[in-house]
Amino acid sequence: MTCLVLVVTLWPSSPQPPNAQAPRELHPLLDSIRQKYDLPAMAGAIVTSEGIWARGVAGVRKYGTDTPVTIDDQFHLGSDTRR
């Protein structure tokens, strides 16, 4: 079973966040959430009107393997609705 949670937050229209030269790393936050919910991998980003403010990935490509997920991996986006 594979699960992905994508975090996207829009910053209000305001001046650039401090130190916006390079994206900040979200790995520590994503990894703690991933471990709590026993997910194989997570990716997330905070996007402002100026571009990517923070981004990160955590976990492995597939349960039971050691291959880490990378920021360049492609994720399938979809939903699962149950009644």
N, C-alpha and C positions, 0 to 999 in steps of 0.2 A: 504494500500500500504506500502510495506517495502522497504527500501533502505539502502545500506551499501556502505561505501567508505573505502577501505583499503589502508593505506599509508605504503609503504615499501621503504626504501632508503638504498642503499648499500654504506657503507663508503669505501673510497679508501684504498687499502692495505697499512696500516701505523700502527704505534704503537697504543695500546689500547687508546681509548678516556680517558680523565681525569676522575678519580673517577668511574671507570667502575665496581666496586664491585657489585652494585645492579642496576637493570634497573631503569631509570628515569621515571617519571610519565608524560604522555601526556594528561591527562584528561582536563586540562584547554584549551589547543589548540583545541582538538577534540570537546569539548562542545561548544566553540564559533562557530566553523564551522557548527556543527549539528544544532544549533539554527538558524543561518543565513539562512540555506537551508531547515529548517523545517523537519528534518529527525528524525525518532524515535530513532536511535542508530548509533553509529560509533565505530569502533575499528581500532587501528593503531599500528604500530611498526617501529622502526628504528633498522635495523639489520646490524652489522658490521662483519668483518671476525672473530672477537672474540666472537660473539654471540649477544644476544639482548642488545642493548644499551638503548633503551627507549621503553615503551609500555603503552597502556591505552585504556580505553573504556569510553563512555559517552552515556547517554540516558536511554530509557526504552525498555523492550522486545517487547512491542506492544503498538501502539497508544491507548490512552484512559485508560491505566493502570498505576499503580504506581510501578510495579515490575522493579527494575533497572537491566540493563544489567551488567554482570560481566565479568571479564577477563577470566573466565573459560567457558563461553557460547560458543556454536558452531554456526558459521555463514554459511549460504548457499552462496557460491560464484558462480556467473554467470554473464551473460551479457544480455542486452536488446538493440537490434538494430532495429531502425525504419527507413523506407525509406520515 
